[in-house]
Amino acid sequence: MKRRDLLALIGAAAGSTVMYQAMTSLGHAAESGYGGPIKLDGNVKGASVLILGAGLAGLVAAYELRKAGYQVKVLEYGARAGGRSWSIRGGDRVTELGGATQECGFDRGLYLNPGPWRIPYHHGGFIDYCRRFNVPLEAFVQLNYNAYLHSKDAFGGKPQRYRHISSDFSGGVAELLGKAVDAGKLDDAVTKEDKEKLLEALRQWGALDKSFAYKADDASDRRGYEKDAGGGPDGAPTPSTPLTLSDVLKSGLWQGLSQAGRYEFQTTMFQPVGGMDRLAHALTQEVRALVRFNAKVTAIRQDEKGVTVRYVDTKTNAAAQETAQWCLCTIPLSILRQIEMNVGPKMATAIGAVPYVPSVKVGLQMKRRFWEEDEAIYGGITVTDLPIRNIGYPNSGFGTKGKGVLLGTYAIFQTFALEFGALDPAQRVAKAVEWGAQIHPQYRTEFENGVAVAWQRNPASLGCFANWTDDLRKAHYADLCAIDGRILLAGEHASYIPAWQEGAILSSLSAIERLHARVVTG
Amino acid sequence: MKRRDLLALIGAAAGSTVMYQAMTSLGHAAESGYGGPIKLDGNVKGASVLILGAGLAGLVAAYELRKAGYQVKVLEYGARAGGRSWSIRGGDRVTELGGATQECGFDRGLYLNPGPWRIPYHHGGFIDYCRRFNVPLEAFVQLNYNAYLHSKDAFGGKPQRYRHISSDFSGGVAELLGKAVDAGKLDDAVTKEDKEKLLEALRQWGALDKSFAYKADDASDRRGYEKDAGGGPDGAPTPSTPLTLSDVLKSGLWQGLSQAGRYEFQTTMFQPVGGMDRLAHALTQEVRALVRFNAKVTAIRQDEKGVTVRYVDTKTNAAAQETAQWCLCTIPLSILRQIEMNVGPKMATAIGAVPYVPSVKVGLQMKRRFWEEDEAIYGGITVTDLPIRNIGYPNSGFGTKGKGVLLGTYAIFQTFALEFGALDPAQRVAKAVEWGAQIHPQYRTEFENGVAVAWQRNPASLGCFANWTDDLRKAHYADLCAIDGRILLAGEHASYIPAWQEGAILSSLSAIERLHARVVTG
């Protein structure tokens, strides 16, 4: 019986209070995609599994399968584990397709997460592995009311504080609806009983006065003051003047308001202390002896007895092969479709079908944390329609005196990401500085060095993540996730959480659970 | 010329872009209550200042005045500095009016901030002192979409996730307004040009479908899913069903929605790593030699030449006195009005006029972090109409395996705070556990020990903070902040930011700036 069926039964039999207590005792009230630590009981009969790829999906599978008694080997293309779960630090070398190589010049302690950089609270798999391996998490500030919303075409190109646009949009909407409801214009849509409550709720939520107007005095409690409150005889604050709803609408900046309320981006979000790669690093400590690095897979062949994988050592160019009874392949589809592999036509078609998303991130080291010192911006993200799209502020070391690394560009999907990617890395950094200076003029004097990653030029993934559409899911997802003979796939591409590390972890747990069932009953 | 006058001049002469660049180069675009590190230049001629109280106001004044060349002494009633900027840890003893004494039983590393517990990003004074004294700050999660809103009278007493109430309120309001606007009912209030943009904005903000309805599929992207997305073949998410706007309105839980958007509570908020008392601790390291602890002030007398303060050593009961040319008094008004003091009638009346707010906080040590492990609540606050009013979850150590301390009660202002305060400390803790278990049944098995602070019974403040009203401000604030002969006052009560440490700091800086002007020109 599934948990939600059990709960429905309890609810019907014993009422909502008992049901809630049962829900609580069964864990989360809603069903998480992660069911807790995986249990792979039973006799695995010495079965062997060859894992391709040592990103999070591969690492989790290697750790759990070995723990369950499997013979495990891992082939990894790169010189490090973690895959896209990656942090770049001073001294690291980054080589991309076409040969351009950067050596990161960041000071000690600073880093860029060029791939994933934030963890939602409901990504229970990632969080539980952090818990199990003592990887400390700290808050990732997704929403900062004092960061900017910026459009080159609005307010003369002057960035606006998020709190101004947010408060004035809510206030304007509440005023419009409040006055209409108060005037009886919506009496067909709102019952008499609800009307008074709605008016009260709108007044509180929108910071309206008694006549449902959104005005400086109450508005300033949300949008902030012209002059903040202080101490002593001159401490009285000066209210600020709200923008009209019409001005907010015309600016288009309201488009930046809804992200922080989305399930994937709601508080509380996290980042591992010290860099996103800390979980991959902890898992690598466990399974390092199983991993062969610098191994470029060239062919994957299966027959009734097992799987043979041919690879080339990228350091020596020597060809070699590994065999096992089973193969768990976590290679991104963008790469996998270029590798000779004898799976059935359905899986082969699925592997070929899903496009990958281009994405560029640029990290910029600044001499001082001017965004904090000059502008009181601590963490969070500024959103702009310039090609850099986002400026991300560091979410640790708040208020410290030293240097800092900004995320100076996060451009994803088509145009801007491709345009940025077409530049060489030094040009990407230069452009990030040039555009960013329109928002923070301090860039011009504070910038020291940068590093730029264009995922479409990353030789290990040729893109950032699998770009599933509803139609592609319908046509190919089941085939991609099936066990094809002795081969099965895992990675963010084999999940309903593409682009997120949780997708990689949950797809991996799903794959090894299904493989294990086959092995112990086979 | 004030900075905002300068900016207006630049704006008029050179347009908004240049003005904005000037604003940026001058620091914050809006005027902060804190003007940067205080400069007390000039010859202080060996002047002496006696500071009463070693809370944040007193500590800041002692540090800055000594640095400027003053002879400084501090009398402090308690055995420690920091005042209400306080953290309680295992082994600490807390004695309140009436004699009840608790010894805190928390494990090492755990603490309760019984007074202030969060710092807004615009409290530039507090943050700058942290920067100067290397006190690390971490994010304080004010808003957690996965914490609860709870009313004993709504939804059968079952706590609701914040994200459900928040999304369904926005969705319901957007649907109501969107449909009315689309039907032309508000054509008198919305221009044709704005109409299309407003509809688009409401659709995006409220997660509406094309016909402006708020329904499961789009709503789940905000409120979350019945079953979350996962990996592998069974990974498809199941959407959740929204509450109707009418149900949200009837529940009253919308009253918990607006706080996180208020200027004082917006992201990014902070807490000092390791406890709120870390800044006071750092300042105390600087000025410890100047402070006499356990000194209960009994009389403050001034004449033309200086000030004499009589006090009793609370350890020995010996009476003694200190003299200085000036006195900066930071004693809470609730205490000060009981001390003999020869100030003029205006200041005396002001000191007597402002009531103090009762407030109770209870800290509860739990055997494990069940709110994280069972309910995916990481930091933030659950709001309830039970007498405990709030449950605060720790904002550090996310995902760790050990114990944790919850804020199990934060009741402020009249009824509940007074009722809680009337109980003895052990009863307060027991009640916090009993009521909290209605929200988290795990309390019953996980609770270990607790500590309870009723501020109205704190012998050093007889309340939590000064409860200014507009009328009281008009009548008394200027008198309270004036220099009366050789005496002037500081503390959160002498600011427009009552209850906040920033008010204490800014009032102190204002006071010593005015005192200094008197000294160097006198």
Boltz contact constraints between the chains, C-beta under 6 A:
constraints:
  - contact:
      token1: [A, 16]
      token2: [B, 156]
      max_distance: 6.0
  - contact:
      token1: [A, 16]
      token2: [B, 158]
      max_distance: 6.0
  - contact:
      token1: [A, 20]
      token2: [B, 158]
      max_distance: 6.0
  - contact:
      token1: [A, 21]
      token2: [B, 441]
      max_distance: 6.0
  - contact:
      token1: [A, 24]
      token2: [B, 441]
      max_distance: 6.0
  - contact:
      token1: [A, 27]
      token2: [B, 374]
      max_distance: 6.0
  - contact:
      token1: [A, 28]
      token2: [B, 376]
      max_distance: 6.0
  - contact:
      token1: [A, 31]
      token2: [B, 227]
      max_distance: 6.0
  - contact:
      token1: [A, 32]
      token2: [B, 228]
      max_distance: 6.0
  - contact:
      token1: [A, 33]
      token2: [B, 228]
      max_distance: 6.0
  - contact:
      token1: [A, 33]
      token2: [B, 229]
      max_distance: 6.0
  - contact:
      token1: [A, 33]
      token2: [B, 230]
      max_distance: 6.0
  - contact:
      token1: [A, 121]
      token2: [B, 146]
      max_distance: 6.0
  - contact:
      token1: [A, 121]
      token2: [B, 376]
      max_distance: 6.0
  - contact:
      token1: [A, 121]
      token2: [B, 378]
      max_distance: 6.0
  - contact:
      token1: [A, 122]
      token2: [B, 376]
      max_distance: 6.0
  - contact:
      token1: [A, 127]
      token2: [B, 399]
      max_distance: 6.0
  - contact:
      token1: [A, 130]
      token2: [B, 399]
      max_distance: 6.0
  - contact:
      token1: [A, 131]
      token2: [B, 399]
      max_distance: 6.0
  - contact:
      token1: [A, 137]
      token2: [B, 398]
      max_distance: 6.0
  - contact:
      token1: [A, 137]
      token2: [B, 399]
      max_distance: 6.0
  - contact:
      token1: [A, 139]
      token2: [B, 139]
      max_distance: 6.0
  - contact:
      token1: [A, 141]
      token2: [B, 267]
      max_distance: 6.0
  - contact:
      token1: [A, 141]
      token2: [B, 268]
      max_distance: 6.0
  - contact:
      token1: [A, 143]
      token2: [B, 267]
      max_distance: 6.0
  - contact:
      token1: [A, 144]
      token2: [B, 267]
      max_distance: 6.0
  - contact:
      token1: [A, 144]
      token2: [B, 268]
      max_distance: 6.0
  - contact:
      token1: [A, 145]
      token2: [B, 266]
      max_distance: 6.0
  - contact:
      token1: [A, 145]
      token2: [B, 267]
      max_distance: 6.0
  - contact:
      token1: [A, 146]
      token2: [B, 121]
      max_distance: 6.0
  - contact:
      token1: [A, 156]
      token2: [B, 16]
      max_distance: 6.0
  - contact:
      token1: [A, 156]
      token2: [B, 17]
      max_distance: 6.0
  - contact:
      token1: [A, 158]
      token2: [B, 16]
      max_distance: 6.0
  - contact:
      token1: [A, 158]
      token2: [B, 20]
      max_distance: 6.0
  - contact:
      token1: [A, 177]
      token2: [B, 177]
      max_distance: 6.0
  - contact:
      token1: [A, 180]
      token2: [B, 186]
      max_distance: 6.0
  - contact:
      token1: [A, 185]
      token2: [B, 185]
      max_distance: 6.0
  - contact:
      token1: [A, 186]
      token2: [B, 180]
      max_distance: 6.0
  - contact:
      token1: [A, 194]
      token2: [B, 246]
      max_distance: 6.0
  - contact:
      token1: [A, 194]
      token2: [B, 249]
      max_distance: 6.0
  - contact:
      token1: [A, 197]
      token2: [B, 249]
      max_distance: 6.0
  - contact:
      token1: [A, 198]
      token2: [B, 249]
      max_distance: 6.0
  - contact:
      token1: [A, 201]
      token2: [B, 254]
      max_distance: 6.0
  - contact:
      token1: [A, 204]
      token2: [B, 258]
      max_distance: 6.0
  - contact:
      token1: [A, 205]
      token2: [B, 257]
      max_distance: 6.0
  - contact:
      token1: [A, 205]
      token2: [B, 258]
      max_distance: 6.0
  - contact:
      token1: [A, 221]
      token2: [B, 262]
      max_distance: 6.0
  - contact:
      token1: [A, 221]
      token2: [B, 263]
      max_distance: 6.0
  - contact:
      token1: [A, 222]
      token2: [B, 261]
      max_distance: 6.0
  - contact:
      token1: [A, 224]
      token2: [B, 263]
      max_distance: 6.0
  - contact:
      token1: [A, 227]
      token2: [B, 31]
      max_distance: 6.0
  - contact:
      token1: [A, 228]
      token2: [B, 32]
      max_distance: 6.0
  - contact:
      token1: [A, 228]
      token2: [B, 33]
      max_distance: 6.0
  - contact:
      token1: [A, 229]
      token2: [B, 33]
      max_distance: 6.0
  - contact:
      token1: [A, 229]
      token2: [B, 496]
      max_distance: 6.0
  - contact:
      token1: [A, 229]
      token2: [B, 497]
      max_distance: 6.0
  - contact:
      token1: [A, 230]
      token2: [B, 33]
      max_distance: 6.0
  - contact:
      token1: [A, 230]
      token2: [B, 506]
      max_distance: 6.0
  - contact:
      token1: [A, 231]
      token2: [B, 495]
      max_distance: 6.0
  - contact:
      token1: [A, 231]
      token2: [B, 503]
      max_distance: 6.0
  - contact:
      token1: [A, 231]
      token2: [B, 506]
      max_distance: 6.0
  - contact:
      token1: [A, 231]
      token2: [B, 507]
      max_distance: 6.0
  - contact:
      token1: [A, 231]
      token2: [B, 510]
      max_distance: 6.0
  - contact:
      token1: [A, 232]
      token2: [B, 481]
      max_distance: 6.0
  - contact:
      token1: [A, 232]
      token2: [B, 507]
      max_distance: 6.0
  - contact:
      token1: [A, 232]
      token2: [B, 510]
      max_distance: 6.0
  - contact:
      token1: [A, 233]
      token2: [B, 481]
      max_distance: 6.0
  - contact:
      token1: [A, 235]
      token2: [B, 495]
      max_distance: 6.0
  - contact:
      token1: [A, 235]
      token2: [B, 496]
      max_distance: 6.0
  - contact:
      token1: [A, 236]
      token2: [B, 496]
      max_distance: 6.0
  - contact:
      token1: [A, 246]
      token2: [B, 194]
      max_distance: 6.0
  - contact:
      token1: [A, 249]
      token2: [B, 194]
      max_distance: 6.0
  - contact:
      token1: [A, 249]
      token2: [B, 197]
      max_distance: 6.0
  - contact:
      token1: [A, 249]
      token2: [B, 198]
      max_distance: 6.0
  - contact:
      token1: [A, 254]
      token2: [B, 201]
      max_distance: 6.0
  - contact:
      token1: [A, 258]
      token2: [B, 204]
      max_distance: 6.0
  - contact:
      token1: [A, 258]
      token2: [B, 205]
      max_distance: 6.0
  - contact:
      token1: [A, 261]
      token2: [B, 222]
      max_distance: 6.0
  - contact:
      token1: [A, 262]
      token2: [B, 221]
      max_distance: 6.0
  - contact:
      token1: [A, 263]
      token2: [B, 221]
      max_distance: 6.0
  - contact:
      token1: [A, 263]
      token2: [B, 224]
      max_distance: 6.0
  - contact:
      token1: [A, 266]
      token2: [B, 145]
      max_distance: 6.0
  - contact:
      token1: [A, 267]
      token2: [B, 141]
      max_distance: 6.0
  - contact:
      token1: [A, 267]
      token2: [B, 143]
      max_distance: 6.0
  - contact:
      token1: [A, 267]
      token2: [B, 144]
      max_distance: 6.0
  - contact:
      token1: [A, 267]
      token2: [B, 145]
      max_distance: 6.0
  - contact:
      token1: [A, 268]
      token2: [B, 141]
      max_distance: 6.0
  - contact:
      token1: [A, 268]
      token2: [B, 144]
      max_distance: 6.0
  - contact:
      token1: [A, 268]
      token2: [B, 378]
      max_distance: 6.0
  - contact:
      token1: [A, 268]
      token2: [B, 379]
      max_distance: 6.0
  - contact:
      token1: [A, 374]
      token2: [B, 27]
      max_distance: 6.0
  - contact:
      token1: [A, 376]
      token2: [B, 28]
      max_distance: 6.0
  - contact:
      token1: [A, 376]
      token2: [B, 121]
      max_distance: 6.0
  - contact:
      token1: [A, 376]
      token2: [B, 122]
      max_distance: 6.0
  - contact:
      token1: [A, 378]
      token2: [B, 121]
      max_distance: 6.0
  - contact:
      token1: [A, 378]
      token2: [B, 268]
      max_distance: 6.0
  - contact:
      token1: [A, 379]
      token2: [B, 268]
      max_distance: 6.0
  - contact:
      token1: [A, 398]
      token2: [B, 137]
      max_distance: 6.0
  - contact:
      token1: [A, 399]
      token2: [B, 127]
      max_distance: 6.0
  - contact:
      token1: [A, 399]
      token2: [B, 130]
      max_distance: 6.0
  - contact:
      token1: [A, 399]
      token2: [B, 131]
      max_distance: 6.0
  - contact:
      token1: [A, 399]
      token2: [B, 137]
      max_distance: 6.0
  - contact:
      token1: [A, 441]
      token2: [B, 21]
      max_distance: 6.0
  - contact:
      token1: [A, 441]
      token2: [B, 24]
      max_distance: 6.0
  - contact:
      token1: [A, 481]
      token2: [B, 232]
      max_distance: 6.0
  - contact:
      token1: [A, 481]
      token2: [B, 233]
      max_distance: 6.0
  - contact:
      token1: [A, 495]
      token2: [B, 231]
      max_distance: 6.0
  - contact:
      token1: [A, 495]
      token2: [B, 235]
      max_distance: 6.0
  - contact:
      token1: [A, 496]
      token2: [B, 229]
      max_distance: 6.0
  - contact:
      token1: [A, 496]
      token2: [B, 235]
      max_distance: 6.0
  - contact:
      token1: [A, 496]
      token2: [B, 236]
      max_distance: 6.0
  - contact:
      token1: [A, 497]
      token2: [B, 229]
      max_distance: 6.0
  - contact:
      token1: [A, 503]
      token2: [B, 231]
      max_distance: 6.0
  - contact:
      token1: [A, 506]
      token2: [B, 230]
      max_distance: 6.0
  - contact:
      token1: [A, 506]
      token2: [B, 231]
      max_distance: 6.0
  - contact:
      token1: [A, 507]
      token2: [B, 231]
      max_distance: 6.0
  - contact:
      token1: [A, 507]
      token2: [B, 232]
      max_distance: 6.0
  - contact:
      token1: [A, 510]
      token2: [B, 231]
      max_distance: 6.0
  - contact:
      token1: [A, 510]
      token2: [B, 232]
      max_distance: 6.0
